Amino acid sequence: MAGCYKNQLYLTAIAVTVILWVASQTVEAHFNRLCAQTAYPTLCQPLVKGSNLKRAVHSTICALENKTKQAIADAARFKNGNQQVAICHATLTDAAFNLAKAKTSIKKRNVLSLKMFLTAAVSDYGVCVNGFIDSRQVNAVQNAADALRKMGTNCLFLATLIDDRCNVIIIEFLISNIFLAN
C-alpha cells in the first residue's frame, strides 16, 4: 500500500514538473517578444536584446539618457529666441533627472519608484511635444522630444512587465511547493 502512494507521489511530482516546465517555456517565449508588445517596436528593437526585463529597461533608460542630453544641448542653442524651446529645455532637464532616479531605482530593485520616475520622464517629454503642437511649431527639438516620448513609453511598458514576471515565478514556486509537500 505504501508503495502505491510513493508511485502516485512520484508521478504527480513528474507531472507537476512537466507542467511547470511547459509553463515557464511559454512565459519565456512570451518575454522573448518584448519589443513586439510595445507601442513603438521599431524604436525598441535596437535597444533590447534577449528576454531579461531589467537589462532591457536599463539599456533603454541609458539610451534615453544619452538622447535626452543631446536634445538638451540642441534646445540650449535655440532657447533664447523661442519661449517654447526654453520651456522644452526645462522639461528635458527634468526628464534627465527622472531618468537618473529611475536608473537608481532599478539598482535598488524598487519597481514602484522605477515606474514613477519613468512616468514622470514620459510626462516631461509629452509637455515638450504638446507645447510645440499648441504653438504650431515644428523643429528639431520637437522631433527629438517626440522620439524620446515614444522611447520612454516603451521603457515604461517594459518596466510594468517586471512585476508580472516576478509574480509568475512566485506562483510557480508556490505551486511546486504545494504539490511536493503533499
Rosetta constraint file for C-alpha pairs under 8 A:
AtomPair CA 1 CA 5 HARMONIC 6.78 0.50
AtomPair CA 2 CA 6 HARMONIC 6.33 0.50
AtomPair CA 3 CA 7 HARMONIC 6.22 0.50
AtomPair CA 4 CA 8 HARMONIC 6.27 0.50
AtomPair CA 5 CA 9 HARMONIC 6.01 0.50
AtomPair CA 6 CA 10 HARMONIC 5.98 0.50
AtomPair CA 7 CA 11 HARMONIC 6.05 0.50
AtomPair CA 8 CA 12 HARMONIC 5.94 0.50
AtomPair CA 9 CA 13 HARMONIC 6.03 0.50
AtomPair CA 9 CA 182 HARMONIC 7.82 0.50
AtomPair CA 10 CA 14 HARMONIC 6.26 0.50
AtomPair CA 11 CA 15 HARMONIC 6.08 0.50
AtomPair CA 12 CA 16 HARMONIC 6.07 0.50
AtomPair CA 12 CA 179 HARMONIC 7.61 0.50
AtomPair CA 13 CA 17 HARMONIC 6.05 0.50
AtomPair CA 13 CA 179 HARMONIC 6.95 0.50
AtomPair CA 13 CA 180 HARMONIC 6.49 0.50
AtomPair CA 14 CA 18 HARMONIC 6.16 0.50
AtomPair CA 15 CA 19 HARMONIC 6.12 0.50
AtomPair CA 16 CA 20 HARMONIC 6.01 0.50
AtomPair CA 16 CA 176 HARMONIC 6.97 0.50
AtomPair CA 16 CA 179 HARMONIC 7.38 0.50
AtomPair CA 17 CA 21 HARMONIC 6.00 0.50
AtomPair CA 17 CA 176 HARMONIC 7.64 0.50
AtomPair CA 18 CA 22 HARMONIC 6.12 0.50
AtomPair CA 19 CA 23 HARMONIC 6.06 0.50
AtomPair CA 20 CA 24 HARMONIC 5.96 0.50
AtomPair CA 20 CA 172 HARMONIC 6.67 0.50
AtomPair CA 20 CA 176 HARMONIC 7.91 0.50
AtomPair CA 21 CA 25 HARMONIC 6.17 0.50
AtomPair CA 22 CA 26 HARMONIC 6.19 0.50
AtomPair CA 23 CA 27 HARMONIC 6.15 0.50
AtomPair CA 24 CA 28 HARMONIC 5.94 0.50
AtomPair CA 25 CA 29 HARMONIC 6.01 0.50
AtomPair CA 26 CA 30 HARMONIC 6.11 0.50
AtomPair CA 27 CA 31 HARMONIC 6.32 0.50
AtomPair CA 28 CA 32 HARMONIC 6.13 0.50
AtomPair CA 28 CA 51 HARMONIC 7.35 0.50
AtomPair CA 29 CA 33 HARMONIC 6.88 0.50
AtomPair CA 30 CA 34 HARMONIC 7.37 0.50
AtomPair CA 31 CA 51 HARMONIC 5.46 0.50
AtomPair CA 32 CA 50 HARMONIC 6.21 0.50
AtomPair CA 32 CA 51 HARMONIC 4.84 0.50
AtomPair CA 33 CA 37 HARMONIC 6.83 0.50
AtomPair CA 33 CA 51 HARMONIC 7.69 0.50
AtomPair CA 34 CA 38 HARMONIC 7.00 0.50
AtomPair CA 34 CA 51 HARMONIC 6.95 0.50
AtomPair CA 34 CA 158 HARMONIC 7.42 0.50
AtomPair CA 35 CA 40 HARMONIC 7.79 0.50
AtomPair CA 35 CA 41 HARMONIC 4.94 0.50
AtomPair CA 35 CA 42 HARMONIC 7.88 0.50
AtomPair CA 35 CA 44 HARMONIC 5.52 0.50
AtomPair CA 35 CA 45 HARMONIC 5.82 0.50
AtomPair CA 35 CA 48 HARMONIC 7.35 0.50
AtomPair CA 36 CA 41 HARMONIC 5.48 0.50
AtomPair CA 37 CA 41 HARMONIC 7.24 0.50
AtomPair CA 38 CA 44 HARMONIC 7.52 0.50
AtomPair CA 38 CA 154 HARMONIC 5.46 0.50
AtomPair CA 38 CA 157 HARMONIC 6.61 0.50
AtomPair CA 38 CA 158 HARMONIC 7.64 0.50
AtomPair CA 39 CA 150 HARMONIC 7.77 0.50
AtomPair CA 39 CA 153 HARMONIC 7.35 0.50
AtomPair CA 39 CA 154 HARMONIC 6.25 0.50
AtomPair CA 40 CA 44 HARMONIC 6.52 0.50
AtomPair CA 40 CA 150 HARMONIC 6.57 0.50
AtomPair CA 40 CA 151 HARMONIC 7.40 0.50
AtomPair CA 40 CA 154 HARMONIC 6.53 0.50
AtomPair CA 41 CA 45 HARMONIC 6.01 0.50
AtomPair CA 41 CA 154 HARMONIC 7.92 0.50
AtomPair CA 42 CA 46 HARMONIC 7.54 0.50
AtomPair CA 43 CA 47 HARMONIC 7.61 0.50
AtomPair CA 43 CA 150 HARMONIC 7.75 0.50
AtomPair CA 43 CA 151 HARMONIC 6.34 0.50
AtomPair CA 44 CA 48 HARMONIC 6.22 0.50
AtomPair CA 44 CA 60 HARMONIC 7.86 0.50
AtomPair CA 44 CA 151 HARMONIC 6.98 0.50
AtomPair CA 44 CA 154 HARMONIC 6.74 0.50
AtomPair CA 45 CA 49 HARMONIC 7.52 0.50
AtomPair CA 47 CA 56 HARMONIC 7.26 0.50
AtomPair CA 47 CA 59 HARMONIC 6.36 0.50
AtomPair CA 47 CA 60 HARMONIC 5.94 0.50
AtomPair CA 47 CA 63 HARMONIC 7.56 0.50
AtomPair CA 48 CA 56 HARMONIC 5.06 0.50
AtomPair CA 48 CA 59 HARMONIC 7.05 0.50
AtomPair CA 48 CA 60 HARMONIC 7.27 0.50
AtomPair CA 49 CA 56 HARMONIC 6.93 0.50
AtomPair CA 50 CA 56 HARMONIC 7.94 0.50
AtomPair CA 51 CA 56 HARMONIC 7.54 0.50
AtomPair CA 52 CA 56 HARMONIC 6.11 0.50
AtomPair CA 53 CA 57 HARMONIC 6.08 0.50
AtomPair CA 53 CA 158 HARMONIC 6.73 0.50
AtomPair CA 53 CA 159 HARMONIC 7.39 0.50
AtomPair CA 53 CA 161 HARMONIC 7.41 0.50
AtomPair CA 53 CA 162 HARMONIC 6.21 0.50
AtomPair CA 54 CA 58 HARMONIC 5.99 0.50
AtomPair CA 54 CA 106 HARMONIC 7.26 0.50
AtomPair CA 54 CA 159 HARMONIC 7.66 0.50
AtomPair CA 54 CA 162 HARMONIC 7.12 0.50
AtomPair CA 55 CA 59 HARMONIC 6.03 0.50
AtomPair CA 56 CA 60 HARMONIC 6.14 0.50
AtomPair CA 56 CA 158 HARMONIC 7.52 0.50
AtomPair CA 57 CA 61 HARMONIC 6.10 0.50
AtomPair CA 57 CA 155 HARMONIC 5.79 0.50
AtomPair CA 57 CA 158 HARMONIC 6.26 0.50
AtomPair CA 57 CA 159 HARMONIC 6.25 0.50
AtomPair CA 58 CA 62 HARMONIC 6.22 0.50
AtomPair CA 58 CA 103 HARMONIC 6.68 0.50
AtomPair CA 58 CA 106 HARMONIC 7.39 0.50
AtomPair CA 59 CA 63 HARMONIC 6.24 0.50
AtomPair CA 60 CA 64 HARMONIC 6.09 0.50
AtomPair CA 60 CA 151 HARMONIC 7.61 0.50
AtomPair CA 60 CA 155 HARMONIC 6.11 0.50
AtomPair CA 61 CA 65 HARMONIC 6.07 0.50
AtomPair CA 61 CA 99 HARMONIC 6.50 0.50
AtomPair CA 61 CA 102 HARMONIC 7.84 0.50
AtomPair CA 61 CA 103 HARMONIC 6.89 0.50
AtomPair CA 61 CA 152 HARMONIC 7.90 0.50
AtomPair CA 61 CA 155 HARMONIC 7.10 0.50
AtomPair CA 62 CA 66 HARMONIC 6.34 0.50
AtomPair CA 63 CA 67 HARMONIC 6.20 0.50
AtomPair CA 64 CA 68 HARMONIC 5.81 0.50
AtomPair CA 64 CA 99 HARMONIC 7.71 0.50
AtomPair CA 64 CA 148 HARMONIC 6.62 0.50
AtomPair CA 64 CA 151 HARMONIC 7.10 0.50
AtomPair CA 64 CA 152 HARMONIC 7.13 0.50
AtomPair CA 65 CA 69 HARMONIC 6.17 0.50
AtomPair CA 65 CA 96 HARMONIC 6.13 0.50
AtomPair CA 65 CA 99 HARMONIC 6.56 0.50
AtomPair CA 65 CA 100 HARMONIC 7.75 0.50
AtomPair CA 66 CA 70 HARMONIC 6.45 0.50
AtomPair CA 67 CA 71 HARMONIC 6.18 0.50
AtomPair CA 67 CA 148 HARMONIC 7.33 0.50
AtomPair CA 68 CA 72 HARMONIC 6.06 0.50
AtomPair CA 68 CA 92 HARMONIC 6.57 0.50
AtomPair CA 68 CA 95 HARMONIC 7.64 0.50
AtomPair CA 68 CA 96 HARMONIC 6.42 0.50
AtomPair CA 68 CA 148 HARMONIC 7.17 0.50
AtomPair CA 69 CA 73 HARMONIC 6.25 0.50
AtomPair CA 69 CA 96 HARMONIC 7.32 0.50
AtomPair CA 70 CA 74 HARMONIC 6.28 0.50
AtomPair CA 71 CA 75 HARMONIC 6.02 0.50
AtomPair CA 71 CA 92 HARMONIC 7.46 0.50
AtomPair CA 71 CA 141 HARMONIC 6.33 0.50
AtomPair CA 71 CA 144 HARMONIC 6.24 0.50
AtomPair CA 71 CA 145 HARMONIC 7.25 0.50
AtomPair CA 72 CA 76 HARMONIC 6.01 0.50
AtomPair CA 72 CA 89 HARMONIC 5.71 0.50
AtomPair CA 72 CA 92 HARMONIC 6.13 0.50
AtomPair CA 72 CA 93 HARMONIC 6.77 0.50
AtomPair CA 73 CA 77 HARMONIC 6.60 0.50
AtomPair CA 74 CA 78 HARMONIC 6.94 0.50
AtomPair CA 74 CA 141 HARMONIC 6.64 0.50
AtomPair CA 75 CA 79 HARMONIC 5.70 0.50
AtomPair CA 75 CA 85 HARMONIC 5.92 0.50
AtomPair CA 75 CA 86 HARMONIC 7.06 0.50
AtomPair CA 75 CA 88 HARMONIC 7.22 0.50
AtomPair CA 75 CA 89 HARMONIC 5.39 0.50
AtomPair CA 75 CA 141 HARMONIC 6.07 0.50
AtomPair CA 76 CA 80 HARMONIC 7.88 0.50
AtomPair CA 76 CA 86 HARMONIC 7.56 0.50
AtomPair CA 76 CA 89 HARMONIC 6.53 0.50
AtomPair CA 78 CA 82 HARMONIC 6.64 0.50
AtomPair CA 78 CA 85 HARMONIC 6.61 0.50
AtomPair CA 78 CA 86 HARMONIC 7.77 0.50
AtomPair CA 79 CA 83 HARMONIC 6.60 0.50
AtomPair CA 79 CA 84 HARMONIC 7.66 0.50
AtomPair CA 79 CA 85 HARMONIC 4.89 0.50
AtomPair CA 79 CA 86 HARMONIC 4.34 0.50
AtomPair CA 79 CA 89 HARMONIC 7.15 0.50
AtomPair CA 80 CA 86 HARMONIC 6.90 0.50
AtomPair CA 82 CA 86 HARMONIC 6.39 0.50
AtomPair CA 83 CA 87 HARMONIC 6.29 0.50
AtomPair CA 84 CA 88 HARMONIC 6.06 0.50
AtomPair CA 84 CA 128 HARMONIC 7.91 0.50
AtomPair CA 84 CA 131 HARMONIC 6.48 0.50
AtomPair CA 84 CA 132 HARMONIC 6.58 0.50
AtomPair CA 84 CA 135 HARMONIC 7.81 0.50
AtomPair CA 85 CA 89 HARMONIC 5.98 0.50
AtomPair CA 85 CA 141 HARMONIC 7.27 0.50
AtomPair CA 86 CA 90 HARMONIC 6.46 0.50
AtomPair CA 87 CA 91 HARMONIC 6.36 0.50
AtomPair CA 87 CA 128 HARMONIC 7.14 0.50
AtomPair CA 88 CA 92 HARMONIC 5.96 0.50
AtomPair CA 88 CA 127 HARMONIC 7.55 0.50
AtomPair CA 88 CA 128 HARMONIC 4.70 0.50
AtomPair CA 88 CA 129 HARMONIC 8.00 0.50
AtomPair CA 88 CA 131 HARMONIC 7.85 0.50
AtomPair CA 89 CA 93 HARMONIC 6.21 0.50
AtomPair CA 90 CA 94 HARMONIC 6.35 0.50
AtomPair CA 91 CA 95 HARMONIC 6.13 0.50
AtomPair CA 91 CA 124 HARMONIC 5.23 0.50
AtomPair CA 91 CA 125 HARMONIC 6.96 0.50
AtomPair CA 91 CA 127 HARMONIC 7.24 0.50
AtomPair CA 91 CA 128 HARMONIC 6.55 0.50
AtomPair CA 92 CA 96 HARMONIC 6.23 0.50
AtomPair CA 92 CA 124 HARMONIC 6.50 0.50
AtomPair CA 92 CA 125 HARMONIC 6.64 0.50
AtomPair CA 92 CA 128 HARMONIC 7.62 0.50
AtomPair CA 92 CA 145 HARMONIC 7.99 0.50
AtomPair CA 93 CA 97 HARMONIC 6.45 0.50
AtomPair CA 94 CA 98 HARMONIC 6.27 0.50
AtomPair CA 94 CA 121 HARMONIC 7.30 0.50
AtomPair CA 94 CA 124 HARMONIC 6.85 0.50
AtomPair CA 95 CA 99 HARMONIC 6.11 0.50
AtomPair CA 95 CA 120 HARMONIC 7.09 0.50
AtomPair CA 95 CA 121 HARMONIC 4.36 0.50
AtomPair CA 95 CA 122 HARMONIC 7.52 0.50
AtomPair CA 95 CA 124 HARMONIC 5.65 0.50
AtomPair CA 95 CA 125 HARMONIC 7.06 0.50
AtomPair CA 96 CA 100 HARMONIC 6.30 0.50
AtomPair CA 96 CA 121 HARMONIC 7.42 0.50
AtomPair CA 97 CA 101 HARMONIC 6.41 0.50
AtomPair CA 98 CA 102 HARMONIC 6.09 0.50
AtomPair CA 98 CA 117 HARMONIC 5.08 0.50
AtomPair CA 98 CA 118 HARMONIC 6.75 0.50
AtomPair CA 98 CA 120 HARMONIC 6.55 0.50
AtomPair CA 98 CA 121 HARMONIC 5.63 0.50
AtomPair CA 99 CA 103 HARMONIC 6.18 0.50
AtomPair CA 99 CA 117 HARMONIC 6.56 0.50
AtomPair CA 99 CA 118 HARMONIC 6.53 0.50
AtomPair CA 99 CA 121 HARMONIC 6.52 0.50
AtomPair CA 100 CA 104 HARMONIC 6.41 0.50
AtomPair CA 101 CA 105 HARMONIC 6.21 0.50
AtomPair CA 101 CA 114 HARMONIC 7.63 0.50
AtomPair CA 101 CA 117 HARMONIC 6.48 0.50
AtomPair CA 102 CA 106 HARMONIC 6.48 0.50
AtomPair CA 102 CA 113 HARMONIC 6.91 0.50
AtomPair CA 102 CA 114 HARMONIC 4.67 0.50
AtomPair CA 102 CA 115 HARMONIC 7.53 0.50
AtomPair CA 102 CA 116 HARMONIC 7.95 0.50
AtomPair CA 102 CA 117 HARMONIC 5.25 0.50
AtomPair CA 102 CA 118 HARMONIC 6.24 0.50
AtomPair CA 103 CA 107 HARMONIC 6.67 0.50
AtomPair CA 103 CA 114 HARMONIC 7.38 0.50
AtomPair CA 104 CA 108 HARMONIC 6.30 0.50
AtomPair CA 105 CA 109 HARMONIC 5.93 0.50
AtomPair CA 105 CA 110 HARMONIC 5.05 0.50
AtomPair CA 105 CA 111 HARMONIC 6.80 0.50
AtomPair CA 105 CA 113 HARMONIC 5.96 0.50
AtomPair CA 105 CA 114 HARMONIC 5.13 0.50
AtomPair CA 106 CA 110 HARMONIC 6.12 0.50
AtomPair CA 106 CA 111 HARMONIC 6.84 0.50
AtomPair CA 106 CA 114 HARMONIC 6.37 0.50
AtomPair CA 110 CA 114 HARMONIC 6.22 0.50
AtomPair CA 111 CA 115 HARMONIC 6.17 0.50
AtomPair CA 111 CA 159 HARMONIC 7.48 0.50
AtomPair CA 111 CA 162 HARMONIC 7.53 0.50
AtomPair CA 111 CA 163 HARMONIC 7.43 0.50
AtomPair CA 112 CA 116 HARMONIC 6.23 0.50
AtomPair CA 113 CA 117 HARMONIC 6.08 0.50
AtomPair CA 114 CA 118 HARMONIC 6.13 0.50
AtomPair CA 114 CA 159 HARMONIC 7.40 0.50
AtomPair CA 115 CA 119 HARMONIC 5.95 0.50
AtomPair CA 115 CA 156 HARMONIC 6.43 0.50
AtomPair CA 115 CA 159 HARMONIC 6.43 0.50
AtomPair CA 115 CA 160 HARMONIC 7.15 0.50
AtomPair CA 116 CA 120 HARMONIC 6.26 0.50
AtomPair CA 117 CA 121 HARMONIC 6.22 0.50
AtomPair CA 118 CA 122 HARMONIC 6.19 0.50
AtomPair CA 118 CA 152 HARMONIC 6.97 0.50
AtomPair CA 118 CA 155 HARMONIC 7.56 0.50
AtomPair CA 118 CA 156 HARMONIC 5.85 0.50
AtomPair CA 119 CA 123 HARMONIC 6.10 0.50
AtomPair CA 119 CA 156 HARMONIC 6.77 0.50
AtomPair CA 120 CA 124 HARMONIC 6.15 0.50
AtomPair CA 121 CA 125 HARMONIC 6.32 0.50
AtomPair CA 121 CA 152 HARMONIC 7.16 0.50
AtomPair CA 122 CA 126 HARMONIC 6.15 0.50
AtomPair CA 122 CA 148 HARMONIC 7.89 0.50
AtomPair CA 122 CA 149 HARMONIC 5.42 0.50
AtomPair CA 122 CA 152 HARMONIC 5.43 0.50
AtomPair CA 122 CA 153 HARMONIC 6.38 0.50
AtomPair CA 123 CA 127 HARMONIC 6.18 0.50
AtomPair CA 123 CA 149 HARMONIC 7.95 0.50
AtomPair CA 124 CA 128 HARMONIC 6.48 0.50
AtomPair CA 125 CA 129 HARMONIC 6.32 0.50
AtomPair CA 125 CA 145 HARMONIC 5.56 0.50
AtomPair CA 125 CA 146 HARMONIC 6.96 0.50
AtomPair CA 125 CA 148 HARMONIC 6.59 0.50
AtomPair CA 125 CA 149 HARMONIC 5.12 0.50
AtomPair CA 126 CA 130 HARMONIC 5.89 0.50
AtomPair CA 126 CA 145 HARMONIC 7.65 0.50
AtomPair CA 126 CA 146 HARMONIC 7.45 0.50
AtomPair CA 126 CA 149 HARMONIC 6.23 0.50
AtomPair CA 127 CA 131 HARMONIC 6.03 0.50
AtomPair CA 128 CA 132 HARMONIC 6.62 0.50
AtomPair CA 128 CA 142 HARMONIC 7.05 0.50
AtomPair CA 128 CA 145 HARMONIC 6.56 0.50
AtomPair CA 129 CA 133 HARMONIC 6.35 0.50
AtomPair CA 129 CA 142 HARMONIC 5.62 0.50
AtomPair CA 129 CA 145 HARMONIC 6.05 0.50
AtomPair CA 129 CA 146 HARMONIC 5.94 0.50
AtomPair CA 130 CA 134 HARMONIC 6.00 0.50
AtomPair CA 131 CA 135 HARMONIC 6.20 0.50
AtomPair CA 132 CA 136 HARMONIC 5.90 0.50
AtomPair CA 132 CA 137 HARMONIC 5.07 0.50
AtomPair CA 132 CA 138 HARMONIC 6.68 0.50
AtomPair CA 132 CA 142 HARMONIC 6.46 0.50
AtomPair CA 133 CA 137 HARMONIC 6.20 0.50
AtomPair CA 133 CA 138 HARMONIC 7.63 0.50
AtomPair CA 138 CA 142 HARMONIC 6.26 0.50
AtomPair CA 138 CA 143 HARMONIC 7.49 0.50
AtomPair CA 139 CA 143 HARMONIC 6.35 0.50
AtomPair CA 140 CA 144 HARMONIC 6.09 0.50
AtomPair CA 141 CA 145 HARMONIC 6.12 0.50
AtomPair CA 142 CA 146 HARMONIC 6.07 0.50
AtomPair CA 143 CA 147 HARMONIC 6.30 0.50
AtomPair CA 144 CA 148 HARMONIC 6.16 0.50
AtomPair CA 145 CA 149 HARMONIC 6.05 0.50
AtomPair CA 146 CA 150 HARMONIC 6.33 0.50
AtomPair CA 147 CA 151 HARMONIC 6.22 0.50
AtomPair CA 148 CA 152 HARMONIC 5.89 0.50
AtomPair CA 149 CA 153 HARMONIC 6.06 0.50
AtomPair CA 150 CA 154 HARMONIC 6.38 0.50
AtomPair CA 151 CA 155 HARMONIC 6.23 0.50
AtomPair CA 152 CA 156 HARMONIC 6.06 0.50
AtomPair CA 153 CA 157 HARMONIC 6.22 0.50
AtomPair CA 154 CA 158 HARMONIC 6.29 0.50
AtomPair CA 155 CA 159 HARMONIC 6.19 0.50
AtomPair CA 156 CA 160 HARMONIC 6.36 0.50
AtomPair CA 157 CA 161 HARMONIC 6.78 0.50
AtomPair CA 158 CA 162 HARMONIC 7.02 0.50
AtomPair CA 159 CA 163 HARMONIC 7.89 0.50
AtomPair CA 160 CA 164 HARMONIC 7.24 0.50
AtomPair CA 161 CA 165 HARMONIC 6.20 0.50
AtomPair CA 162 CA 166 HARMONIC 6.34 0.50
AtomPair CA 163 CA 167 HARMONIC 6.11 0.50
AtomPair CA 164 CA 168 HARMONIC 6.40 0.50
AtomPair CA 165 CA 169 HARMONIC 6.40 0.50
AtomPair CA 166 CA 170 HARMONIC 6.22 0.50
AtomPair CA 167 CA 171 HARMONIC 6.11 0.50
AtomPair CA 168 CA 172 HARMONIC 6.15 0.50
AtomPair CA 169 CA 173 HARMONIC 6.17 0.50
AtomPair CA 170 CA 174 HARMONIC 6.18 0.50
AtomPair CA 171 CA 175 HARMONIC 6.07 0.50
AtomPair CA 172 CA 176 HARMONIC 6.08 0.50
AtomPair CA 173 CA 177 HARMONIC 6.21 0.50
AtomPair CA 174 CA 178 HARMONIC 6.14 0.50
AtomPair CA 175 CA 179 HARMONIC 6.31 0.50
AtomPair CA 176 CA 180 HARMONIC 6.04 0.50
AtomPair CA 177 CA 181 HARMONIC 5.79 0.50
AtomPair CA 178 CA 182 HARMONIC 6.58 0.50
